[in-house]
Amino acid sequence: MAKRNLRIVKRVRNVPVIAICELCNTEFLGDPNMGNAQSAIQSQFNAHKCKSEVASQAAARTVSKTTKDK
Ligand SMILES: [Zn+2]
């Protein structure tokens, strides 16, 4: 099973303001003026459901079945 990963794509004054989920490319926005942008982004990431998780699992099954049939 693929592990989802949070990737910071933009920082302002060393504070993360834009991050994406590497698995489904959902974007998370932090507010550099709030002081806790890092944890705000992290909790948005923890709460989100990957959009393409079902699709990618189905794709992974298809790939392994194809490999097995060879
Ligand atoms: Zn995701």
N, CA, C, O and the ligand as a Tripos MOL2 file, in Angstrom:
@<TRIPOS>MOLECULE
protein
  281   279    71     0     0
PROTEIN
NO_CHARGES

@<TRIPOS>ATOM
      1 N           0.8460   -1.2010    0.0000 N.3       1 MET1
      2 CA          0.0000    0.0000    0.0000 C.3       1 MET1
      3 C           0.8820    1.2530    0.0000 C.2       1 MET1
      4 O           1.8310    1.3590    0.7770 O.2       1 MET1
      5 N           0.5570    2.1850   -0.8720 N.am      2 ALA2
      6 CA          1.3640    3.4020   -0.9880 C.3       2 ALA2
      7 C           1.2300    4.2510    0.2690 C.2       2 ALA2
      8 O           0.1440    4.4150    0.8250 O.2       2 ALA2
      9 N           2.3520    4.7760    0.6880 N.am      3 LYS3
     10 CA          2.3350    5.6510    1.8490 C.3       3 LYS3
     11 C           2.2540    7.0900    1.3670 C.2       3 LYS3
     12 O           3.0510    7.5120    0.5290 O.2       3 LYS3
     13 N           1.2970    7.8460    1.8910 N.am      4 ARG4
     14 CA          1.1800    9.2160    1.4380 C.3       4 ARG4
     15 C           2.1720   10.1020    2.1860 C.2       4 ARG4
     16 O           2.5110    9.8690    3.3460 O.2       4 ARG4
     17 N           2.6130   11.1160    1.4740 N.am      5 ASN5
     18 CA          3.6960   11.9290    1.9770 C.3       5 ASN5
     19 C           3.3580   13.3920    1.7750 C.2       5 ASN5
     20 O           2.8520   13.7820    0.7230 O.2       5 ASN5
     21 N           3.6390   14.2020    2.7910 N.am      6 LEU6
     22 CA          3.4080   15.6350    2.6730 C.3       6 LEU6
     23 C           4.6800   16.2980    2.1560 C.2       6 LEU6
     24 O           5.7590   16.1140    2.7210 O.2       6 LEU6
     25 N           4.5480   17.0640    1.0840 N.am      7 ARG7
     26 CA          5.7180   17.7530    0.5410 C.3       7 ARG7
     27 C           5.5070   19.2550    0.5830 C.2       7 ARG7
     28 O           4.5410   19.7680    0.0180 O.2       7 ARG7
     29 N           6.4050   19.9580    1.2480 N.am      8 ILE8
     30 CA          6.3300   21.4160    1.2740 C.3       8 ILE8
     31 C           6.8320   21.9400   -0.0630 C.2       8 ILE8
     32 O           7.9500   21.6300   -0.4750 O.2       8 ILE8
     33 N           6.0050   22.7370   -0.7460 N.am      9 VAL9
     34 CA          6.4350   23.2670   -2.0420 C.3       9 VAL9
     35 C           6.7920   24.7490   -1.9680 C.2       9 VAL9
     36 O           7.4950   25.2600   -2.8400 O.2       9 VAL9
     37 N           6.3180   25.4390   -0.9430 N.am     10 LYS10
     38 CA          6.6760   26.8440   -0.8240 C.3      10 LYS10
     39 C           6.7880   27.2610    0.6420 C.2      10 LYS10
     40 O           5.9440   26.9250    1.4730 O.2      10 LYS10
     41 N           7.8440   27.9950    0.9270 N.am     11 ARG11
     42 CA          8.0310   28.5220    2.2790 C.3      11 ARG11
     43 C           8.1830   30.0280    2.2130 C.2      11 ARG11
     44 O           8.7640   30.5560    1.2640 O.2      11 ARG11
     45 N           7.6650   30.7210    3.2130 N.am     12 VAL12
     46 CA          7.8850   32.1480    3.3530 C.3      12 VAL12
     47 C           8.5300   32.3670    4.7160 C.2      12 VAL12
     48 O           7.9770   31.9780    5.7450 O.2      12 VAL12
     49 N           9.6810   32.9820    4.7140 N.am     13 ARG13
     50 CA         10.4340   33.1840    5.9700 C.3      13 ARG13
     51 C          10.5240   31.8840    6.7760 C.2      13 ARG13
     52 O          10.2850   31.8380    7.9820 O.2      13 ARG13
     53 N          10.8840   30.8300    6.0300 N.am     14 ASN14
     54 CA         11.1000   29.5160    6.6450 C.3      14 ASN14
     55 C           9.8320   28.8700    7.2030 C.2      14 ASN14
     56 O           9.9030   27.8670    7.9120 O.2      14 ASN14
     57 N           8.6720   29.4460    6.8820 N.am     15 VAL15
     58 CA          7.4020   28.8590    7.3220 C.3      15 VAL15
     59 C           6.7160   28.2590    6.0970 C.2      15 VAL15
     60 O           6.5880   28.9340    5.0760 O.2      15 VAL15
     61 N           6.2730   27.0060    6.1780 N.am     16 PRO16
     62 CA          5.6020   26.4000    5.0300 C.3      16 PRO16
     63 C           4.2490   27.0580    4.7560 C.2      16 PRO16
     64 O           3.4190   27.1780    5.6570 O.2      16 PRO16
     65 N           4.0320   27.4830    3.5080 N.am     17 VAL17
     66 CA          2.7530   28.1150    3.1560 C.3      17 VAL17
     67 C           1.9680   27.2800    2.1440 C.2      17 VAL17
     68 O           0.7390   27.3380    2.1050 O.2      17 VAL17
     69 N           2.6750   26.5130    1.3360 N.am     18 ILE18
     70 CA          1.9910   25.6190    0.3980 C.3      18 ILE18
     71 C           2.6410   24.2430    0.4830 C.2      18 ILE18
     72 O           3.8610   24.1030    0.4010 O.2      18 ILE18
     73 N           1.7960   23.2390    0.6500 N.am     19 ALA19
     74 CA          2.2840   21.8740    0.6690 C.3      19 ALA19
     75 C           1.3110   21.0140   -0.1250 C.2      19 ALA19
     76 O           0.1360   21.3530   -0.2610 O.2      19 ALA19
     77 N           1.8070   19.9070   -0.6440 N.am     20 ILE20
     78 CA          0.9300   18.9930   -1.3770 C.3      20 ILE20
     79 C           1.0910   17.5780   -0.8600 C.2      20 ILE20
     80 O           2.1250   17.1960   -0.3110 O.2      20 ILE20
     81 N           0.0270   16.8160   -1.0570 N.am     21 CYS21
     82 CA          0.0910   15.3870   -0.8080 C.3      21 CYS21
     83 C           0.7410   14.7490   -2.0360 C.2      21 CYS21
     84 O           0.2770   14.9410   -3.1600 O.2      21 CYS21
     85 N           1.8030   13.9990   -1.8170 N.am     22 GLU22
     86 CA          2.5080   13.4080   -2.9600 C.3      22 GLU22
     87 C           1.6900   12.3290   -3.6430 C.2      22 GLU22
     88 O           1.9570   11.9740   -4.7910 O.2      22 GLU22
     89 N           0.6930   11.8070   -2.9390 N.am     23 LEU23
     90 CA         -0.0820   10.7140   -3.5120 C.3      23 LEU23
     91 C          -1.2150   11.2230   -4.4090 C.2      23 LEU23
     92 O          -1.4460   10.6630   -5.4810 O.2      23 LEU23
     93 N          -1.9180   12.2670   -3.9890 N.am     24 CYS24
     94 CA         -3.0850   12.7040   -4.7550 C.3      24 CYS24
     95 C          -2.9860   14.1750   -5.1860 C.2      24 CYS24
     96 O          -3.9080   14.6980   -5.8120 O.2      24 CYS24
     97 N          -1.8710   14.8420   -4.8550 N.am     25 ASN25
     98 CA         -1.6220   16.2290   -5.2720 C.3      25 ASN25
     99 C          -2.6000   17.2420   -4.7020 C.2      25 ASN25
    100 O          -2.7160   18.3480   -5.2290 O.2      25 ASN25
    101 N          -3.3070   16.8840   -3.6320 N.am     26 THR26
    102 CA         -4.1410   17.8670   -2.9490 C.3      26 THR26
    103 C          -3.2450   18.9410   -2.3400 C.2      26 THR26
    104 O          -2.2040   18.6390   -1.7560 O.2      26 THR26
    105 N          -3.6610   20.1880   -2.4820 N.am     27 GLU27
    106 CA         -2.8550   21.3020   -1.9930 C.3      27 GLU27
    107 C          -3.3450   21.7460   -0.6150 C.2      27 GLU27
    108 O          -4.5460   21.7880   -0.3510 O.2      27 GLU27
    109 N          -2.3960   22.0730    0.2520 N.am     28 PHE28
    110 CA         -2.7230   22.5750    1.5910 C.3      28 PHE28
    111 C          -2.0600   23.9250    1.7650 C.2      28 PHE28
    112 O          -0.8740   24.0950    1.4810 O.2      28 PHE28
    113 N          -2.8480   24.8870    2.2380 N.am     29 LEU29
    114 CA         -2.3280   26.2410    2.3720 C.3      29 LEU29
    115 C          -2.1860   26.6120    3.8460 C.2      29 LEU29
    116 O          -3.0890   26.3850    4.6510 O.2      29 LEU29
    117 N          -1.0440   27.1800    4.1750 N.am     30 GLY30
    118 CA         -0.8160   27.6710    5.5290 C.3      30 GLY30
    119 C          -0.7460   29.1880    5.5080 C.2      30 GLY30
    120 O          -0.4750   29.7960    4.4720 O.2      30 GLY30
    121 N          -0.9890   29.7850    6.6510 N.am     31 ASP31
    122 CA         -0.8970   31.2370    6.7470 C.3      31 ASP31
    123 C           0.3640   31.5950    7.5370 C.2      31 ASP31
    124 O           0.4340   31.3380    8.7390 O.2      31 ASP31
    125 N           1.3570   32.1850    6.8720 N.am     32 PRO32
    126 CA          2.6300   32.4670    7.5540 C.3      32 PRO32
    127 C           2.4840   33.4520    8.7030 C.2      32 PRO32
    128 O           3.3770   33.5570    9.5440 O.2      32 PRO32
    129 N           1.3700   34.1760    8.7500 N.am     33 ASN33
    130 CA          1.1660   35.1420    9.8320 C.3      33 ASN33
    131 C           0.5280   34.5200   11.0770 C.2      33 ASN33
    132 O           0.4160   35.1650   12.1200 O.2      33 ASN33
    133 N           0.1160   33.2640   10.9490 N.am     34 MET34
    134 CA         -0.5470   32.6350   12.0860 C.3      34 MET34
    135 C           0.4280   32.0010   13.0650 C.2      34 MET34
    136 O           0.0690   31.7130   14.2060 O.2      34 MET34
    137 N           1.6550   31.7860   12.6220 N.am     35 GLY35
    138 CA          2.6660   31.2450   13.5300 C.3      35 GLY35
    139 C           2.6750   29.7330   13.6200 C.2      35 GLY35
    140 O           3.7110   29.1310   13.9050 O.2      35 GLY35
    141 N           1.5150   29.1070   13.3760 N.am     36 ASN36
    142 CA          1.4750   27.6440   13.4580 C.3      36 ASN36
    143 C           1.1380   27.0370   12.1020 C.2      36 ASN36
    144 O           0.4530   26.0170   12.0130 O.2      36 ASN36
    145 N           1.6350   27.6860   11.0430 N.am     37 ALA37
    146 CA          1.3170   27.2160    9.6920 C.3      37 ALA37
    147 C           1.7200   25.7640    9.4990 C.2      37 ALA37
    148 O           1.0050   24.9900    8.8620 O.2      37 ALA37
    149 N           2.8720   25.3990   10.0560 N.am     38 GLN38
    150 CA          3.3540   24.0230    9.9140 C.3      38 GLN38
    151 C           2.3340   23.0310   10.4490 C.2      38 GLN38
    152 O           2.0020   22.0580    9.7720 O.2      38 GLN38
    153 N           1.8310   23.2690   11.6640 N.am     39 SER39
    154 CA          0.8870   22.3140   12.2490 C.3      39 SER39
    155 C          -0.4790   22.4270   11.5850 C.2      39 SER39
    156 O          -1.2120   21.4410   11.5130 O.2      39 SER39
    157 N          -0.8390   23.6350   11.0890 N.am     40 ALA40
    158 CA         -2.1050   23.7880   10.3740 C.3      40 ALA40
    159 C          -2.0930   22.9650    9.0910 C.2      40 ALA40
    160 O          -3.0580   22.2670    8.7790 O.2      40 ALA40
    161 N          -0.9970   23.0560    8.3570 N.am     41 ILE41
    162 CA         -0.8630   22.2560    7.1370 C.3      41 ILE41
    163 C          -0.8440   20.7730    7.4740 C.2      41 ILE41
    164 O          -1.4870   19.9620    6.8070 O.2      41 ILE41
    165 N          -0.1090   20.4370    8.5050 N.am     42 GLN42
    166 CA          0.0050   19.0270    8.8930 C.3      42 GLN42
    167 C          -1.3570   18.4430    9.2680 C.2      42 GLN42
    168 O          -1.6570   17.3030    8.9130 O.2      42 GLN42
    169 N          -2.1830   19.2120    9.9810 N.am     43 SER43
    170 CA         -3.4830   18.6590   10.3770 C.3      43 SER43
    171 C          -4.4500   18.5970    9.1980 C.2      43 SER43
    172 O          -5.2880   17.6980    9.1290 O.2      43 SER43
    173 N          -4.3350   19.5540    8.2660 N.am     44 GLN44
    174 CA         -5.1390   19.4430    7.0320 C.3      44 GLN44
    175 C          -4.7510   18.1770    6.2740 C.2      44 GLN44
    176 O          -5.6020   17.4460    5.7670 O.2      44 GLN44
    177 N          -3.4430   17.9410    6.2120 N.am     45 PHE45
    178 CA         -2.9420   16.7420    5.5240 C.3      45 PHE45
    179 C          -3.4450   15.4730    6.2120 C.2      45 PHE45
    180 O          -3.8970   14.5390    5.5510 O.2      45 PHE45
    181 N          -3.3630   15.4470    7.5370 N.am     46 ASN46
    182 CA         -3.8060   14.2680    8.2790 C.3      46 ASN46
    183 C          -5.3010   14.0080    8.0870 C.2      46 ASN46
    184 O          -5.7430   12.8590    8.0910 O.2      46 ASN46
    185 N          -6.0790   15.0910    7.9170 N.am     47 ALA47
    186 CA         -7.5300   14.9490    7.8430 C.3      47 ALA47
    187 C          -8.0250   14.5970    6.4460 C.2      47 ALA47
    188 O          -9.1060   14.0280    6.2940 O.2      47 ALA47
    189 N          -7.2390   14.9310    5.4260 N.am     48 HIS48
    190 CA         -7.7490   14.7530    4.0610 C.3      48 HIS48
    191 C          -7.7920   13.2840    3.6690 C.2      48 HIS48
    192 O          -7.0670   12.4450    4.2050 O.2      48 HIS48
    193 N          -8.6710   13.0090    2.7140 N.am     49 LYS49
    194 CA         -8.7200   11.6760    2.1240 C.3      49 LYS49
    195 C          -8.1730   11.7790    0.7100 C.2      49 LYS49
    196 O          -8.6140   12.6300   -0.0630 O.2      49 LYS49
    197 N          -7.2420   10.9450    0.3710 N.am     50 CYS50
    198 CA         -6.6360   11.0170   -0.9550 C.3      50 CYS50
    199 C          -7.6870   10.7660   -2.0250 C.2      50 CYS50
    200 O          -8.4010    9.7630   -2.0020 O.2      50 CYS50
    201 N          -7.7640   11.7110   -2.9690 N.am     51 LYS51
    202 CA         -8.7760   11.6420   -4.0300 C.3      51 LYS51
    203 C          -8.6120   10.4000   -4.8940 C.2      51 LYS51
    204 O          -9.5860    9.7450   -5.2640 O.2      51 LYS51
    205 N          -7.3660   10.0940   -5.2040 N.am     52 SER52
    206 CA         -7.1260    9.0510   -6.1990 C.3      52 SER52
    207 C          -6.7130    7.7340   -5.5560 C.2      52 SER52
    208 O          -6.2130    6.8370   -6.2340 O.2      52 SER52
    209 N          -6.9240    7.6190   -4.2360 N.am     53 GLU53
    210 CA         -6.4590    6.4210   -3.5570 C.3      53 GLU53
    211 C          -7.1220    5.1680   -4.1100 C.2      53 GLU53
    212 O          -6.4590    4.1640   -4.3680 O.2      53 GLU53
    213 N          -8.4300    5.2360   -4.2890 N.am     54 VAL54
    214 CA         -9.1680    4.0900   -4.8090 C.3      54 VAL54
    215 C          -8.7000    3.7570   -6.2200 C.2      54 VAL54
    216 O          -8.4650    2.5960   -6.5540 O.2      54 VAL54
    217 N          -8.5700    4.7920   -7.0370 N.am     55 ALA55
    218 CA         -8.1550    4.5950   -8.4250 C.3      55 ALA55
    219 C          -6.7560    4.0020   -8.4960 C.2      55 ALA55
    220 O          -6.5060    3.1040   -9.3000 O.2      55 ALA55
    221 N          -5.8390    4.4950   -7.6610 N.am     56 SER56
    222 CA         -4.4740    3.9870   -7.7440 C.3      56 SER56
    223 C          -4.3740    2.5650   -7.2090 C.2      56 SER56
    224 O          -3.5460    1.7830   -7.6760 O.2      56 SER56
    225 N          -5.2140    2.2220   -6.2310 N.am     57 GLN57
    226 CA         -5.2170    0.8370   -5.7600 C.3      57 GLN57
    227 C          -5.7260   -0.0940   -6.8450 C.2      57 GLN57
    228 O          -5.1950   -1.1880   -7.0310 O.2      57 GLN57
    229 N          -6.7580    0.3410   -7.5640 N.am     58 ALA58
    230 CA         -7.2830   -0.4530   -8.6660 C.3      58 ALA58
    231 C          -6.2310   -0.6250   -9.7530 C.2      58 ALA58
    232 O          -6.0900   -1.7020  -10.3310 O.2      58 ALA58
    233 N          -5.4950    0.4480  -10.0250 N.am     59 ALA59
    234 CA         -4.4380    0.3950  -11.0270 C.3      59 ALA59
    235 C          -3.3430   -0.5710  -10.5960 C.2      59 ALA59
    236 O          -2.8200   -1.3270  -11.4140 O.2      59 ALA59
    237 N          -2.9960   -0.5460   -9.3090 N.am     60 ALA60
    238 CA         -1.9580   -1.4340   -8.8010 C.3      60 ALA60
    239 C          -2.3840   -2.8900   -8.9430 C.2      60 ALA60
    240 O          -1.5690   -3.7480   -9.2820 O.2      60 ALA60
    241 N          -3.6740   -3.1720   -8.6830 N.am     61 ARG61
    242 CA         -4.1780   -4.5390   -8.8560 C.3      61 ARG61
    243 C          -4.0760   -4.9710  -10.3010 C.2      61 ARG61
    244 O          -3.6700   -6.0950  -10.5960 O.2      61 ARG61
    245 N          -4.4480   -4.0730  -11.2050 N.am     62 THR62
    246 CA         -4.4000   -4.3900  -12.6280 C.3      62 THR62
    247 C          -2.9730   -4.7190  -13.0550 C.2      62 THR62
    248 O          -2.7340   -5.6750  -13.7930 O.2      62 THR62
    249 N          -2.0280   -3.9080  -12.5760 N.am     63 VAL63
    250 CA         -0.6270   -4.1260  -12.9370 C.3      63 VAL63
    251 C          -0.1430   -5.4870  -12.4430 C.2      63 VAL63
    252 O           0.4930   -6.2280  -13.1920 O.2      63 VAL63
    253 N          -0.4480   -5.8270  -11.1600 N.am     64 SER64
    254 CA          0.0770   -7.0820  -10.6320 C.3      64 SER64
    255 C          -0.5850   -8.2800  -11.3200 C.2      64 SER64
    256 O           0.0500   -9.3180  -11.5100 O.2      64 SER64
    257 N          -1.8510   -8.1370  -11.6910 N.am     65 LYS65
    258 CA         -2.5470   -9.2280  -12.4070 C.3      65 LYS65
    259 C          -1.9110   -9.4400  -13.7760 C.2      65 LYS65
    260 O          -1.6800  -10.5710  -14.2040 O.2      65 LYS65
    261 N          -1.6340   -8.3230  -14.4540 N.am     66 THR66
    262 CA         -1.0030   -8.4110  -15.7750 C.3      66 THR66
    263 C           0.3540   -9.0910  -15.6790 C.2      66 THR66
    264 O           0.7100   -9.9200  -16.5170 O.2      66 THR66
    265 N           1.1100   -8.7260  -14.6380 N.am     67 THR67
    266 CA          2.4470   -9.3190  -14.4450 C.3      67 THR67
    267 C           2.3470  -10.8210  -14.2060 C.2      67 THR67
    268 O           3.1430  -11.6070  -14.7210 O.2      67 THR67
    269 N           1.3350  -11.2040  -13.4030 N.am     68 LYS68
    270 CA          1.1740  -12.6030  -13.0680 C.3      68 LYS68
    271 C           0.7950  -13.4440  -14.2960 C.2      68 LYS68
    272 O           1.2280  -14.5860  -14.4490 O.2      68 LYS68
    273 N          -0.0070  -12.8530  -15.1440 N.am     69 ASP69
    274 CA         -0.4840  -13.5850  -16.3260 C.3      69 ASP69
    275 C           0.6170  -13.8740  -17.3440 C.2      69 ASP69
    276 O           0.4700  -14.7450  -18.2010 O.2      69 ASP69
    277 N           1.7120  -13.1380  -17.2400 N.am     70 LYS70
    278 CA          2.7740  -13.3180  -18.2410 C.3      70 LYS70
    279 C           3.5220  -14.6500  -18.0490 C.2      70 LYS70
    280 O           4.4440  -14.9550  -18.8060 O.2      70 LYS70
    281 ZN         -3.6240   12.6520   -0.5470 Zn       71 ZN71
@<TRIPOS>BOND
     1     1     2 1
     2     2     3 1
     3     3     4 2
     4     3     5 am
     5     5     6 1
     6     6     7 1
     7     7     8 2
     8     7     9 am
     9     9    10 1
    10    10    11 1
    11    11    12 2
    12    11    13 am
    13    13    14 1
    14    14    15 1
    15    15    16 2
    16    15    17 am
    17    17    18 1
    18    18    19 1
    19    19    20 2
    20    19    21 am
    21    21    22 1
    22    22    23 1
    23    23    24 2
    24    23    25 am
    25    25    26 1
    26    26    27 1
    27    27    28 2
    28    27    29 am
    29    29    30 1
    30    30    31 1
    31    31    32 2
    32    31    33 am
    33    33    34 1
    34    34    35 1
    35    35    36 2
    36    35    37 am
    37    37    38 1
    38    38    39 1
    39    39    40 2
    40    39    41 am
    41    41    42 1
    42    42    43 1
    43    43    44 2
    44    43    45 am
    45    45    46 1
    46    46    47 1
    47    47    48 2
    48    47    49 am
    49    49    50 1
    50    50    51 1
    51    51    52 2
    52    51    53 am
    53    53    54 1
    54    54    55 1
    55    55    56 2
    56    55    57 am
    57    57    58 1
    58    58    59 1
    59    59    60 2
    60    59    61 am
    61    61    62 1
    62    62    63 1
    63    63    64 2
    64    63    65 am
    65    65    66 1
    66    66    67 1
    67    67    68 2
    68    67    69 am
    69    69    70 1
    70    70    71 1
    71    71    72 2
    72    71    73 am
    73    73    74 1
    74    74    75 1
    75    75    76 2
    76    75    77 am
    77    77    78 1
    78    78    79 1
    79    79    80 2
    80    79    81 am
    81    81    82 1
    82    82    83 1
    83    83    84 2
    84    83    85 am
    85    85    86 1
    86    86    87 1
    87    87    88 2
    88    87    89 am
    89    89    90 1
    90    90    91 1
    91    91    92 2
    92    91    93 am
    93    93    94 1
    94    94    95 1
    95    95    96 2
    96    95    97 am
    97    97    98 1
    98    98    99 1
    99    99   100 2
   100    99   101 am
   101   101   102 1
   102   102   103 1
   103   103   104 2
   104   103   105 am
   105   105   106 1
   106   106   107 1
   107   107   108 2
   108   107   109 am
   109   109   110 1
   110   110   111 1
   111   111   112 2
   112   111   113 am
   113   113   114 1
   114   114   115 1
   115   115   116 2
   116   115   117 am
   117   117   118 1
   118   118   119 1
   119   119   120 2
   120   119   121 am
   121   121   122 1
   122   122   123 1
   123   123   124 2
   124   123   125 am
   125   125   126 1
   126   126   127 1
   127   127   128 2
   128   127   129 am
   129   129   130 1
   130   130   131 1
   131   131   132 2
   132   131   133 am
   133   133   134 1
   134   134   135 1
   135   135   136 2
   136   135   137 am
   137   137   138 1
   138   138   139 1
   139   139   140 2
   140   139   141 am
   141   141   142 1
   142   142   143 1
   143   143   144 2
   144   143   145 am
   145   145   146 1
   146   146   147 1
   147   147   148 2
   148   147   149 am
   149   149   150 1
   150   150   151 1
   151   151   152 2
   152   151   153 am
   153   153   154 1
   154   154   155 1
   155   155   156 2
   156   155   157 am
   157   157   158 1
   158   158   159 1
   159   159   160 2
   160   159   161 am
   161   161   162 1
   162   162   163 1
   163   163   164 2
   164   163   165 am
   165   165   166 1
   166   166   167 1
   167   167   168 2
   168   167   169 am
   169   169   170 1
   170   170   171 1
   171   171   172 2
   172   171   173 am
   173   173   174 1
   174   174   175 1
   175   175   176 2
   176   175   177 am
   177   177   178 1
   178   178   179 1
   179   179   180 2
   180   179   181 am
   181   181   182 1
   182   182   183 1
   183   183   184 2
   184   183   185 am
   185   185   186 1
   186   186   187 1
   187   187   188 2
   188   187   189 am
   189   189   190 1
   190   190   191 1
   191   191   192 2
   192   191   193 am
   193   193   194 1
   194   194   195 1
   195   195   196 2
   196   195   197 am
   197   197   198 1
   198   198   199 1
   199   199   200 2
   200   199   201 am
   201   201   202 1
   202   202   203 1
   203   203   204 2
   204   203   205 am
   205   205   206 1
   206   206   207 1
   207   207   208 2
   208   207   209 am
   209   209   210 1
   210   210   211 1
   211   211   212 2
   212   211   213 am
   213   213   214 1
   214   214   215 1
   215   215   216 2
   216   215   217 am
   217   217   218 1
   218   218   219 1
   219   219   220 2
   220   219   221 am
   221   221   222 1
   222   222   223 1
   223   223   224 2
   224   223   225 am
   225   225   226 1
   226   226   227 1
   227   227   228 2
   228   227   229 am
   229   229   230 1
   230   230   231 1
   231   231   232 2
   232   231   233 am
   233   233   234 1
   234   234   235 1
   235   235   236 2
   236   235   237 am
   237   237   238 1
   238   238   239 1
   239   239   240 2
   240   239   241 am
   241   241   242 1
   242   242   243 1
   243   243   244 2
   244   243   245 am
   245   245   246 1
   246   246   247 1
   247   247   248 2
   248   247   249 am
   249   249   250 1
   250   250   251 1
   251   251   252 2
   252   251   253 am
   253   253   254 1
   254   254   255 1
   255   255   256 2
   256   255   257 am
   257   257   258 1
   258   258   259 1
   259   259   260 2
   260   259   261 am
   261   261   262 1
   262   262   263 1
   263   263   264 2
   264   263   265 am
   265   265   266 1
   266   266   267 1
   267   267   268 2
   268   267   269 am
   269   269   270 1
   270   270   271 1
   271   271   272 2
   272   271   273 am
   273   273   274 1
   274   274   275 1
   275   275   276 2
   276   275   277 am
   277   277   278 1
   278   278   279 1
   279   279   280 2
@<TRIPOS>SUBSTRUCTURE
     1 MET1         2 RESIDUE 1 A MET
     2 ALA2         6 RESIDUE 1 A ALA
     3 LYS3        10 RESIDUE 1 A LYS
     4 ARG4        14 RESIDUE 1 A ARG
     5 ASN5        18 RESIDUE 1 A ASN
     6 LEU6        22 RESIDUE 1 A LEU
     7 ARG7        26 RESIDUE 1 A ARG
     8 ILE8        30 RESIDUE 1 A ILE
     9 VAL9        34 RESIDUE 1 A VAL
    10 LYS10       38 RESIDUE 1 A LYS
    11 ARG11       42 RESIDUE 1 A ARG
    12 VAL12       46 RESIDUE 1 A VAL
    13 ARG13       50 RESIDUE 1 A ARG
    14 ASN14       54 RESIDUE 1 A ASN
    15 VAL15       58 RESIDUE 1 A VAL
    16 PRO16       62 RESIDUE 1 A PRO
    17 VAL17       66 RESIDUE 1 A VAL
    18 ILE18       70 RESIDUE 1 A ILE
    19 ALA19       74 RESIDUE 1 A ALA
    20 ILE20       78 RESIDUE 1 A ILE
    21 CYS21       82 RESIDUE 1 A CYS
    22 GLU22       86 RESIDUE 1 A GLU
    23 LEU23       90 RESIDUE 1 A LEU
    24 CYS24       94 RESIDUE 1 A CYS
    25 ASN25       98 RESIDUE 1 A ASN
    26 THR26      102 RESIDUE 1 A THR
    27 GLU27      106 RESIDUE 1 A GLU
    28 PHE28      110 RESIDUE 1 A PHE
    29 LEU29      114 RESIDUE 1 A LEU
    30 GLY30      118 RESIDUE 1 A GLY
    31 ASP31      122 RESIDUE 1 A ASP
    32 PRO32      126 RESIDUE 1 A PRO
    33 ASN33      130 RESIDUE 1 A ASN
    34 MET34      134 RESIDUE 1 A MET
    35 GLY35      138 RESIDUE 1 A GLY
    36 ASN36      142 RESIDUE 1 A ASN
    37 ALA37      146 RESIDUE 1 A ALA
    38 GLN38      150 RESIDUE 1 A GLN
    39 SER39      154 RESIDUE 1 A SER
    40 ALA40      158 RESIDUE 1 A ALA
    41 ILE41      162 RESIDUE 1 A ILE
    42 GLN42      166 RESIDUE 1 A GLN
    43 SER43      170 RESIDUE 1 A SER
    44 GLN44      174 RESIDUE 1 A GLN
    45 PHE45      178 RESIDUE 1 A PHE
    46 ASN46      182 RESIDUE 1 A ASN
    47 ALA47      186 RESIDUE 1 A ALA
    48 HIS48      190 RESIDUE 1 A HIS
    49 LYS49      194 RESIDUE 1 A LYS
    50 CYS50      198 RESIDUE 1 A CYS
    51 LYS51      202 RESIDUE 1 A LYS
    52 SER52      206 RESIDUE 1 A SER
    53 GLU53      210 RESIDUE 1 A GLU
    54 VAL54      214 RESIDUE 1 A VAL
    55 ALA55      218 RESIDUE 1 A ALA
    56 SER56      222 RESIDUE 1 A SER
    57 GLN57      226 RESIDUE 1 A GLN
    58 ALA58      230 RESIDUE 1 A ALA
    59 ALA59      234 RESIDUE 1 A ALA
    60 ALA60      238 RESIDUE 1 A ALA
    61 ARG61      242 RESIDUE 1 A ARG
    62 THR62      246 RESIDUE 1 A THR
    63 VAL63      250 RESIDUE 1 A VAL
    64 SER64      254 RESIDUE 1 A SER
    65 LYS65      258 RESIDUE 1 A LYS
    66 THR66      262 RESIDUE 1 A THR
    67 THR67      266 RESIDUE 1 A THR
    68 LYS68      270 RESIDUE 1 A LYS
    69 ASP69      274 RESIDUE 1 A ASP
    70 LYS70      278 RESIDUE 1 A LYS
    71 ZN71       281 GROUP 0 **** ****
